[in-house]
Amino acid sequence: MIFSSMLFLWAFLPIVLFFYYIVKDRYKNIILLISSLIFYAWGEPKYILLMLFSIFINYIFGILIDKYRKHDKKILTVAIVSNLAILGYFKYFNFISSIINNIFAHTVIDLRTIILPIGISFYTFQILSYVIDLYRKKIKVQKNIFDLALYVSLFPQLIAGPIVRYKSVEKEIKKRNVDVESFALGVKKFIYGLSKKVLFANNLAYVVDNLITANVNTPLMWFIAICYTLQLYFDFSGYSDMAIGLGKMFGFNFPKNFDLPYISTSITEFWRRWHISLSTWFKEYLYIPLGGNRKGKVRTYINLLIVFFATGLWHGASFNFIAWGLYYGIFLIIEKMFLLEKLNNNKFKFLNHIYVMLIVIVGWVIFRVDTLRDAVYFVKMLFIYKGGPSYALLPTIFNLKLLIVLIFAILCSGPLQMLFKKLDEKYDNKLSRIYKNNLELIILPILMIICILELASSTYNPFIYYRF
């Protein structure tokens, strides 16, 4: 089940909201837990047992860490190894087996048919943050297994994040209040996220998926790359917005996951704005424990490469993901060495922006393909001109609707928000806020209606980050 499906919008969500708000406070967590398990089981009935097992063993690890502080480091080590072993088997077994078989030039380990459980990367990292923060004494042990299960399985953020750290919702799991204003804010956030997904990401995905497999020329490859750059942002940020909006409807305040990354003027800034919850996770639980930037420049650069190697590998068991992670790690090292200072002092910020977007677009080409060989081929095509009669493909894809989608997608990926921000700063008064709120009362229902009509007329509705 996905947020942008008719089943979710017209059945699951209204039913959950109805029961959630008619029961007494002490039963609300039970309603959310049951709903979350149903939500996950709807798409993954087989692997719900795996998630429940993960919850149970980490509940035990948490109890043991809290009770036996003299041995808490050993218990934490076992907990981390156990969680990563589960994730590693389902996500990386065949990848590692293929590498070993290629090294020995024959089958040493037989490959297996392993279906990747939806959301395993996200909920594994969430529960790791719980046991690690418990070891660090930043949180109190959760002795109610049902409350811990709710934290891990909470359906708004279960499948594709944001990665919510336990300490950020620790109090809200015990008690939370939702007033009309916060509920309305949640609805608004959800509709904007749904619009990003349905109106922008879905339409751009159709173009990308149909053209990427065709024999295209260099100009058309750039067109595909730009479409995918926009698609990925609106797909993932749209999901995150919907998750944050749903959280607010139930009294949870999830962290922001995207902050207009495409307005960045450096790659360093880009990674402060893109997938914030994952970047923060790796910073807190890998980069800083490795020594961060406290042990000299060379060690800092090595730590960055390790972190972005892990970031790439987290996204998938493929060499192109590893290459994508190291690609960003190298640019971050270059910026730390000398480039960031020059970028910050550059008066012509539009040149910084061009630099960032060029790096990002090429990066997403590496990210999009299935193999490292394909990544090299498509990146070469971007910079070494390839001709061909590919323009014949455009009439089958390109139309007035796509043109409108592209224009608004570009505007809504940063420029429009920055314009509104400047207007707010210039005309920050009660009257302007009233006009803005009244305008949203008109825009939001219209967006919702358009989304429903779009969903009703199309069956093309994938979520990119479900594969991670």
N, C-alpha and C positions, 0 to 999 in steps of 0.2 A: 504494500500500500504506500502510495506517495502523496505528499501534501497537495499536489496539483492534479488530483484525480477526482472525478465526480463522486466516487464512493466515499472518499475522505471528506470532501466539502459538504455533501448533502446527507450523509448518514453517520459516519464515525464521529466527526467533530461535534455536530449538534447533539448527538446522543450522550457523548462524554460530558460535554458542558452541562447538559440538563441534569444528569445524575450527580455531577460534581457539586452543583449549586443547590440541589434540593436536600442533600444529606447534611448531617451535622459535621462540625469541623473534625471530630475525631475519626470520621470515616472517609475524609477526603483523600488521604494518602492511599487508602485501600482502593478507592475508585480509580485513582491515577495509576496505581501499580497494575491492577487487572487490565485496565485499558492499554497500558504500555505493552504488556505481555501479549495481548490480543493483536495489537498493532504489529509487533515483531513477528509473531507466529503466522500472521496472514501471508507474509511473503517468505518466511523461513521457518515453517513448522518443525523441520528436522533439527535445526540448529538452535532452537530456543533452549534445549537441554544443555548445550554447550555454554550459552550465556549464563544460565542458572548455576551451572557447575563453577564457572569463573567467579560468580558472585559469592557462592558458598565458600570456596577455598580462600578467597581474599577476606571474607568475613572472619574466618578462622585465623588467618595470618594477622589480621588487625588485633584480634583478641590476644594472640600470643605475644605480639610486639609490645602491647600495652602492659601485659602481665609480667613478662620476663625481660625487663629492661637490660639486664646484664648480658643477655644474648640477643638483643634486638637487631644488631647488625647482621648476625648470621641468619636470623629469621627473615629479615628484609632481603638478603641475598637469595634465599630460597624462593621467596615470593616473586622477586623480579625474574629470576630464571624460569620459574614455573609459568608466569604470564607470557614471557617472551617465547617460551617453548611452544605454547599453544598457538600463539600468533604465527610463529615461525613455521610450524608444521602446515597449517592451512594456507599460508600465504607464500612460503618460500621453499617448501620441500621439493617440488618439481624443478624449480629454478636452480637450486643448489645441486640436485641430482644431475641435471643436464650439464652443468659445468664440470662436475666430476667425470661424467661419461665422456665428455669431449676431451678432457685432459688425458684420459687413459685410452681414448680412441675406440672404446667398446662399452657395452652396457655393464656398468658396475652396479648401479642401483636402478631398479625398474621404476619407471614413472607411474604415478597413480592418478586415477580420476578423482580429483579433489575439488569440490565446489567451495569457493570462498564465501564464508558466512557474511552476510550483509552487515556492515558497521563494525566488524571485529576490530579494525584498526582504531576506531574512535573509542569504543567502550573499553578496550584494553588499556589505552593511554589514560583514560579517565580513572580507571580503578588503580592503575599504577600510581597516579598522583595521590590517591587516597592513602595507600600504604606507605609511600615515601614521606608524605607530609605528616603522617602519624609517627613515623620513626623520628622525624625532625622536631616533633612535639609542637607542630604548628596547628594541629587540630586535636580534638578529643576522639577517642575510639567510639565507633558507632556500635552499640550493643544490641540494637534492634535490627535484625537481619532484613526485615521487610523495608525499613527505611533505607538501608544500604542498597537493597535491590531497586528501590525507587530511584535513588541517585543514579545508578548505572543504567537502568532501563527506561528512564523517563522519555516518552515517545517524541516530544518535540526535538530533542537533540541526539536521539539514539543512533540514527542511521548515518548522518553526515555532519555531526557537530552543530554548533561550535563545541570544542573540547572544554567541558566545564569542570573546573577543579572543585573538589569537595568543599574546601574552605569558603568558596564563594557562595555556596548554597546551603551550608551547614545549618544556619539559623532558619532558613526558609523551609527546609525539610521538616523541622519541628513545628513551626508556626508561621503563617503568612496571611496577609490580608490583601484583598483586591477591592479597590474602590472603583467607581464608575469611570473616573478619569484614567486610571492605569489600564483598565480593561479596554477602554476606547483607544488608548495609545497602542495596545497590543493588536487590536483589530486593524488599525491604520498601518502598523508595521507589517502585518501579515498580508494585507492587500497590496501594498507596495512590493513586497517580496514575490507574491504570486504574479504580479504584473511583470516583474523582471523576468521571471521564469517563463511564463506562458507567451507573453507578447514579444519578448526579445530573444531569449535563449532558444526556445523551441524553433522559431522561424530561422534563426541563424544556424542551428544545428542541422536542419534539413538541407540547407545549402552546403555546409561543410561536408556532411556525410555523403552527399551525392557527388560532389566534385573531387574529393580527396582521392577517390579510387579511379578517377578518369585520367587520361593522358593529357595533362594540362601543360600550358606554357608558363614562362616566368611571370608575366603580368597577372595571369589568373591565379598563380600560386601565391602571389602577394595578396590578392583579393581574398583567397581562402584563409590565409594566415591572419589577416585583419578580422575577418568574420569570426574565426575561432577565438581570437583574443577577446573579442566582445562576448561571444557565446559563453566562454568559460567563466568570465567575470559575472555575467548576469545569472548564469546557472547556479553558481556556488554562493554568490552573495545573496541571490534571491532566496535560496534555501535557508541560508543563515538568518535572513530577515524574517522569514516565515517562522523559523524556530524560535527566534527571540520574541516575536509577536505572540506566538502560542504560549511561550513561557509566561509572559505578562498576563495573559488571560487566566492563568492558573496561579499567579502570585509569585512567579520566579523571575529573577532579573539576571538573565544570561549576559555574558560579556559581549561587547561588540567584536565582530569577526572580520569586518572589512571597513576601511576608512578611506574611500576614494583612492585606491592604489595607483590608478593611472594618471593622477596629477603629480606624481612623485618627480623629484628633480635629481634623484640619485637612486642607485640600486639599494643602498643602505636604507633609505627612506621607504622604498617600495616594500621591503620586507618588514617594516614597522607597520605597514598598512594592509598587507595581503595576508589572509589566513592568520590573523593575529593570535588566535588561541593556540594554533600549532607552533608558531614561532615562539610564543611565550613558554610553551611546554618544553621545547627543546632548549631554550635558554636556561630555564630553571632547573631542569633535570638532567641535562647533558653538558651544555656549554660551561656553565658555572662550576659544576663538579669537576670538569676536566681542568679547571684553572682559569677559564675565561680569558681575560686580558691582563691577569695579575702576574704572569710568569714570563714576561718579555714578549717581544714582537714575534719572534719565530714560533714560539709556543702558541701565541694567539692565532697565527695563520694556520697552524696545524689543527688547532681546535675548531676553527671555522670550517676547514675542509672536512673534518670528521662529522661535524653537525650537519653540513649540507649533503654529505654522502648519506647520512642517516635519513635526512629529509627526503632525498630522492628515493631511497630504498623503501621508506614508509609508504610512498605513493604506489609502489608496485614492484613485482618481481620481474624486472626487465632491465637490461643494460641501458636502455634509453632514459629510464627514470634516474638511474645512477648518474649518467652523463649530464642530465638536466640539473641534478642537485650540485654536482661538482662545477658545472658551468657557472652557476650563481655564486658558489663558494669562491671561485677564482676572481670574479668581478668584485666581490666584497673585499677580498684581500688587496686587489689593486687599488680600490678606493681607500682602504685603510693605510696603504703605503704612501700614497701621494695624491690620488685623484680627487678624493672627497673634499679636501681643502680647496683645490682649484675649482671644483663645482660650486662650493659654497661662496667663493669669492667672485664667481662669474656674474657679471651684471646682466648678461643676456640669458635669462632663465629658460627661454623657449628652446635654446640649444641643449640645455640640460634635459629638458623634457623629451626632445627628439632622441637624444642619446639613450635615455631610459626606455622609451617605447620601442626603439630598434632592438635593444637587448631583450626586452620582454617578448616581443613578437617572435623573434628567432627562438627564444626559449620555449615558447608555447608550441612551436613546430616540432621541436625535439620531444616535448611532452606528449603531443597528440598521437604520434605514430607508434607502431607496435614493436619495432626493432631498431637497434642502433644503426643498422645498414640503411633502413628507410630514413632515419633521422639525417644521416650524412647526405643521402640522395636529395632530400627535399631542401635542406639548408643550402647545398650547392646550387640547386635550382633557383633559389632566391637571389644569389649573387653572381652566378654564371648564366648568362642569358640562354634560354632555350625557347625556340620558336615552335610553331605548330598551329594547326587549325582549331585550336581549343575554343576560340571565340564562338564557334557554332554551338557550344554547350550553354552559353549565357541565355539565349532566348527561352530555354526550357526551365531555367531557374530564376533569372532576373526579371522582375516585374515592378509595377508601381508600389505594391505592398512591401516588397523587400526594400525598395529605395526609401520608403517612409520609415521602415524599421531601422535601417542603417543610420539614417539621419538622427532619429531620436535616440538610438542606442549610443551613438557617439556623444551626443549632447548630455545624455543622462549618466554617462560614465565619469563625469567630473565637471565639465564646463558649466552646465546648468546649475549644479549645486553651488559651485564657487560664485556664480553670479548672484544667486539668492542670498548667499552668505554676505556678500558685499552690500547688497541692498538692505539686508537686516541690520548690518552695522551702521549704515548711513541713515536709515529711517527706523531706528529701533524705538518704537513707541507702541502704546496700547492699541491705537487705532489700526496700525499696520498689522499687528498680530490678529486682531479681530477679522480684518479682511482676509488674511491668510487662512484662518480657521474656517471662515465661511466658504472660501474657495475650495478648500479640501472637502467640505461637506458635499459639494457638487461633484468634484473630481473622483473621489473614492468610489461612490456607487457606480459611476460610469465605467471606471476601470474594472470593477468587479463584474459588471454585466458583459463587458467586452471579453474578459477572461473566460467567463462561462460560455459565451458564444464560440470563442476560439477552441475551447476544450471540446465542446459538443460537435464541432465540425472537423476535428482532427484526432487521429489516434497516435500521432507522433509526439511522445511526451517523456523522453529519457532524462535521467539525472546523471550527470557525469560522475559525481563523487560517490555514487552508489558502488562503483567498481573498486573503491579503496577501503 
